[in-house]
Amino acid sequence: MTLSGLAQAGTVTIVTSFPKELTDTYRKAFEAKHPGIKLEVLNKNTKAGISYLRETPAGQRPDVFWVSDPSAFEVLGRDKLLQKASDARNPKVPAKVGNYPINDPDGLYYGQALSGYGIMTNTRYMQANKLPAPKEWADLTKPVYFGHVAISSPSRSGTTHLTVETILQGEGWDKGWRQLLQIGSNCAAVTDRSFSVPDGVNNGQYGIGMVIDFFGLASRSSGFPVDFVYPSVTAVVPANIGLIAGAKNPDEATRFIAYTLSQEGQQLLFDPKVSRMPVLPYADSGLKVPQGYPDIFEIARQAKVQFNAELSEERYALVTGMFDQMITFRLKELQAASRAIYDAERKLAGKPNAQGADLLKQARDLAYTPLVSESDIKDPKFLALFRANKQDVAVAKQMAGMEEAWNSKAKANYAQAEGLARQAAALAR
């Protein structure tokens, strides 16, 4: 059926992790253009949204899935929870951003906006605390940022999962995890929802946040005293939109998807409350681009990470589980270990001591070495567990046991690291 023949009646239900500022902007504009169609927004984080679709019978499901994490759409496609909405496609959208496909090759979902990941800072906070502005993820491992950083849990936030995967893919598994564990130790908090991080940076609760770009850009456009930078180790990937298989109102939903991809729908991304990047290139698109707005296609050309969504989806449960057991649930112990390590570093810098230096190295290795190594993840049998059906009782029990072991081992490692660092510091007296 062509778009011209679609019925303009009914309600389109959208499952999305996006903030109210974005969804309200699109709802008001779309309903004004199509007064016979109403939009209903169900706000759920990415993981909860996928679970909701799995649990809802065909014919009763919502209509549109709209989130930032491309690996979520890999999961839904594999589970046959998406259907084609061919009439929604905009042929003016390029095939790729950098080397990354913007649309699904099988036509099950479309890139609707482009996103990169970076560092948001509260400029007043940074000045008040005499902190240098970080430019790279590696900067956030430095002792000067201890207690000043915030991140959300990747198991609760699709955008944070992408940030974590970007670091792992850009730096490699072992080096990437060492960096993440050091950054984690400098965090004042690991929040439950992604928007809690930019909200905290906006109000000065945190000085630095690891966020998707639109959080930083929207806050800056709204007048908050914030800056945002893209590290060199970043990735540019599409935030996707797709038609749910077994949707209640697929025709009206297709019309909404088409609207988000149209020139008018893409122009809404520049609204200061939204501050996203269009999938239509600036040149010859007819878009009115605000002065000084980033060119995401140029950022993608310079990005060091060519994001692999299949790899990200394949090890999602492993990465999010490790992060939670080593960082989220053991933040206080990790902070204590790093506090002791930093103290020993300062003391040994003034009074070098070979035995102290050896103890300090042991402490760092205990605190910042991932519990699953790169050689482990090359074992197909090991990774197969994390791709298995989590509804299977035996699989769930095995994974729960593994995560419990990680948690206990992390606790023991951090306690031992703290003790060794204290011994090292004592030798500098």
N, C-alpha and C positions, 0 to 999 in steps of 0.2 A: 504494500500500500504506500502511495506517495504521501508526502507531508500535507499536500493540499487537500487530501481526502480524509485526513485524521479528524476524528470527532473532537470538538472543543467542549468536553463535558467531563466531570469527574474530578477526583483528587489524586494528585501525584504524591506518593509518600517517599521521602528521601532519607536514607540512612547515611549519616556523615559524621566525621570527627571534627569538621570545621567550626570555627567560632560563630557565634550568633551574628556578629557584625557582617560577616560574609554572607551567611545564608539569608539574613534579612534583606540585604541589598539585592540579591538575586530574586528572592520571593516577591518583593514589592515591584521590581521592574517587570518580571515575567507575568505576574497577575494583572498588571496594568495593560500589558500588551495582549494578554489572553484572558479576558474577564470571566470566561466560562470554566477556567481551570484553576483549582486551588492547590497550593503546595503545603504539604505537611512535613515538618522536619523532625526526624528522630535523631537526637545527638547522642552518639555512642563512640567510645574509642574504637580503634580499628579492630582489635581482637574481639571485643564484645560484639561489634557489628557483624563480624563473620559468624560468630556463634549464634547470633540471633537469626541469621538467614538459614543456617543449617537446621535450626530447631523449628522453623516455620514451614508448614506444608505448602506445596505449590498451589497457586490460586488464591492464597491468603497472604503471600509475601508482599513486602513493600516493593517499590518500583525501580528505584535508582540507588546505586551505591556510589559514593563520591568521597574519596579519601586521598591522602598524599602518598601512601606507601604502595609502590607498584607490586611488591611481593604479595600483598593482600589479594590483588587481582589474579596473580598466578595461582593462588590457593583456590579462589572462587572458580576460576576457569577449569582447574583440575577436578573440582567437585561438581562441575556441571551446574553451577548456580548463576551463570551469566548466559544471556542470549544476544544475538546480533541485533543491532539497531542501525542497519545500513543507511537508512534515510537521514540519520543524524549527522553523518560524516561531512566535514567541511573540506573540500578538495584543496583549499588554499593552505592548509596546514602542512608544513614540510614533513618529510618522512622521518627525519632524525633531528635531534639536538646534540651536537657533537657526534659521537658514534652511537648514541642511544636512540632506539626507535620511539617515536612519540606515540604512535598508535599500536595496538595489538595486531600482529601479523594476521591473526585469524578473525579480526573484526569484532572481538567480543567486548572491547572497551577502547576508549579514546583518551588521549592526553588532553586535559582541559586547561591546565595552567602548568607553568614550569617552576621548579623550586631548587634552590641550593641551600646549603647548611653552613652555619657560621657562628660567630661570637657577637653577642649583644652586650653592651656595657652601659651603665649609668654614669654619665660623665661627672656629675656632681659627687657621686659616691667615690669615684676613682680619684678625683682631686682631693676630697676630704681625707682619704686614706693614703694619699701619696702613692698611688699604684700606677705603674706604666700600663699603657693600653696594649693588651695582647693582640697579636696579629695571626698567630698560628696555634693549632691545637697543642703543639709541643710547649708553647709558652705557658699553658695552663698547668703544666707539671711542676712549675717552679715554686719554691717555698714561699715566695712573696704573696702568692695568691691563696694561701691556706685560709680556709674559712670564708672565702669571698665568692665562691663559684656555686652555681646551681644547675642541676640537670634533672630531667624527669626520667622515670623508669622506662626502658625500652619495651618492657612487657605490657605497659599500660599506654604507651604512646607510639603510634606508627612513625611519626616524624623523628622521634628520638632513636627508634630502632634504625632508621635510615642513617642518622648521624653516626651511630656506633658502627654500623656496617661500612660506612664510608671510610672511617678511620681504619678499620680492620682490613678493608680491601686496598686502601692506599698505602698503609705501612707494613702489611703482612700480619699474620695471625699473632705470632709471639710478640713482636715489637708493638703491634697495635694494642694488645692487651696490657702490656707493661705501661703504655701511655695512658690507657683508660683507667687502670688501677691507680696510677699516680694522680690523674685528674680527679678521680673519685675521692681520693683521700683529701683533696683540697676543697671538696664540696661542703657547703654549709647544710645542704639538704638535697635529697633525691625525692622529687615530688611525684604525686600520683597521676597528675594530668599535665600535658605539655604546656597548656596556657598558664599554669601556675608559675612557671619560670619567667616568662616575659612580664607577667603581672608583678612578680617580686622585684624584677629589675626596674620596672617603671616606678614603683613606689619606694625604691631605695632599700628594700629588705636585703637584696643581693646586689653585688657590684657587677657580676658577670653571669651571663646565661648562655648555655649552648642551645641554640634554637634554629628552627627553619627560618628562612630569610623574611617571610612576610610578617612574622611577629615583630622583628626589629624594625622593618621598614614602615609598618603601620603605626607603631608606637612613635617613631620619629616624625612621621607625617602628622600625627595627632598632637604634637607639641611636647611630648615627654623629653627630658634631657638625656637622650640615649643615642648611641652610635651602633652601627652594625658593620662587620667586615666578613668577607669570604676568605677563609684560609686557602693556601695554595692546594692543600689536600682537601678538596671538596669534590662533590659530584653534582651534576644538574640532571634531574629526572622529572618526568611528568607526574603531576597530581592527576589521577585518572577519574573518569566517570563512566559508568556502565549500566546497562539495562539488566535487571535481575530476572533470571529464568523463573517462570511461574508468577510473574508480577500480576497485580490486580488490574492495573490500567496501563498496559504497555504502549498503546498508541499515544496517549497524552504524555507519558514519560519520554517517549522518543522525541516528541515536540520540545520538551524541556531540555533534553540533552542537546538537541540541535541549536536551541537558543544559546546555551552556554558556549557553543563553539562558533557562533556567528560573530560578525564584526561588532554588533551591538553588545552581545554577551561578553566578548573579549575586552571591550572598552571598559566594562564595569570593574575589571581587575585593577584598573588604575585609581579607582575610588580610594581616597586616603584611608578609609576604614578597612579596606581589603588589602591593598598594596601587594598584589601578586604579579607574576610575570606571565604574559600571554604566550600561547603556542603559535600565534600568528607573528611572524617577524615584523619589525617596525617598518621596514622599507616596503612600499607598495601595498600595504595592508589597509590603508585608510584609517588606521588608528591615530588618535591624538595623544601623543606621548608627553607626559609632564616633563618639564625641563630637569635635567640631571638624573632622570630615572635610569637604573642600571640596564644594560643590554645583556640579557641572560644568555643569548646565543653566543656573544663574545666571551662571556664568563665560561661557558661550556667549552669553547675552543681552547681556553687556557687551563682548564681544570686538569689536575693530575690523575684523577680517578675516572676510569670508564666503568660505571657501575654495572654490576652483574646481578640482575634481579633474580635469576634462577638460583644462583649460589646463595643469595640472601634468603630466599624462601626455603631452600633446602636445609639450612642450618638455623632457621629462625628460633626453634625451640631450644637449641643448644646455646645460642648467643644470649637470648633473653634470660634463660635459666641461670647461666653462669653469672651474668651481670647482677641478677637479683641476689644470688647466694653469696657472691664475693663482695658486692658493693652495697646494694640497697639494704639488705637485711643485716649486714655487718659493718655499717657505716661508722659507728662509734669506735669499734675495734680497729678499723682501718685508719681512722683519723688519729687514734692514740698511737698507732705504730708510726705513722708519718711524723707526728709531732715529736716523738722521741728521736726519729732519724734526723729530722731537721736540727734538733738541738745538738745532737752528736756532731753533725756536719759543721755547725758553727764553732763548736769547741775544738774540734780537731783541726779546723782551718788555722786556728791560732797556735795550737800546740800539736804538730804532726806526731803520729804514733803508729808504727807499723801494725802492732797488734790491734789497735783501735780501728785502723783502716780495714783490716780483714774482718773484724766483727761487724763493722758497718756495711761492708759488702754482703755479708751473710744476711744481715737484717733486710737490706733492700731486696735481695733475691727472694726471701721468704714473703715479703709484703707485696711484691710487684710481679711475681711470676704466675702466669695463668695455671689453673689446676688441670686444664686440658691443653695439651701441647699441639703444635702443628703436626707432629708425627701421628698423634692420636686421631686427628680429624681426617688423615689420609687413609685411615682404615675404613673400607666400605661397610663392614659389619657394625662399627661403632656409629657411624652416621645414620645407618639404616634404622636404628632405634628411634632416632628423633624424627624420622619420616613416617614411622609406624602410626597406626590408628590409636590415638590417645584414649578412645572409648574402650579399647580392649583392656580388661582388668589386669591381665598379666603385664602388659606394656606400661600401663599407668603405675603399677606397683614398682616395676623396675626403675622407671624414671624418678619416681618419688624417692626411692632409696638412693639413687645416684645424687639427686639434688641435696638430700639430707647429708650425704657424705661430703659433698662440696662445702656445705655450710659449716659442718664440724671442722673440716680441715682448714677452711679459711680462718675460723676463729682461733684455732690452735696456732696457725702460721703467724697471724697478726700479734698474738700474745708473745710468741717466741721472738718475733722481730722487735717488738717493743723492748723486751728484756735484753736482747743483744745490743740494741742501740744505746740503752742506758749503761751497759757495761763499757761500751766504746767511749761514751761521754765521760765516764769516770776516769778513764785512763788519760784524759787530757788535762786533768787537774794538776 
